[in-house]
Amino acid sequence: MKKEEIEREIERLEQFQKHGETYTNEKGSYGWRNPIRKDTGRILQSLMLAANPERILEIGTAHGLSALYLISGVNDNCVLDTIEFEESVANQTESLMEELEINVNVLCGEAMEVINRLSNPYNAVFFDAQKSHYGQQLELILSKGLLLKGGLIIADNVLDRYEECKDFYQKLDEYKIEYTVIATECGLLVAKF
């Protein structure tokens, strides 16, 4: 993995507007894309350095900024599977990852449908798509055994979009998963399964 190239691409993507954008995909489903904040990115990178995962699942690819922060904190053998809802954005991001020659697989589709097709477990899961879906996504991941014991659960926007994340907090409590929330600009939840 070429760390310098990844860092240059992170800096390029950091220039994208942080106010977010709404869109409707080819199937007519509505979505909202809002890049992670720089403070969150460096924390993701640090968490990956500390955890040294072999496999990471990211829900919410967008243009690949958070994927690059995640993958920049791991060794060359780590694989990151990332789910993107909109096909044109998934294709663009997949091309970027191929150009950088890094182990990032962009899986296109509705997150629940893609998660339902997955079978290999992960050491870390990063939630950063539709906030009101975090809870059901977490439940499906855990019920399918897709997160290994001791694996990390990380979720963005848990403070600025708190109301939308209530079901997620409830699922964490139901599964008796302790967590901490880091007071980033948007709020980053970190838990160990």
Stockholm file with secondary structure:
# STOCKHOLM 1.0

chainA/1-193         MKKEEIEREIERLEQFQKHGETYTNEKGSYGWRNPIRKDTGRILQSLMLAANPERILEIGTAHGLSALYLISGVNDNCVLDTIEFEESVANQTESLMEELEINVNVLCGEAMEVINRLSNPYNAVFFDAQKSHYGQQLELILSKGLLLKGGLIIADNVLDRYEECKDFYQKLDEYKIEYTVIATECGLLVAKF
#=GR chainA/1-193 SS CCHHHHHHHHHHHTTSCSSCEEEECTTSCEEEECCCCHHHHHHHHHHHHHHCCSEEEEECCTTSHHHHHHHHTSCTTCEEEEEESSHHHHHHHHHHHHHHTCSEEEEESCHHHHHHHCCSCEEEEEECSCGGGHHHHHHHHHHTTCEEEEEEEEEECTTTTGGGGHHHHHHHHHTTCCEEEECCSSCEEEEEC
#=GC SS_cons         CCHHHHHHHHHHHTTSCSSCEEEECTTSCEEEECCCCHHHHHHHHHHHHHHCCSEEEEECCTTSHHHHHHHHTSCTTCEEEEEESSHHHHHHHHHHHHHHTCSEEEEESCHHHHHHHCCSCEEEEEECSCGGGHHHHHHHHHHTTCEEEEEEEEEECTTTTGGGGHHHHHHHHHTTCCEEEECCSSCEEEEEC
//
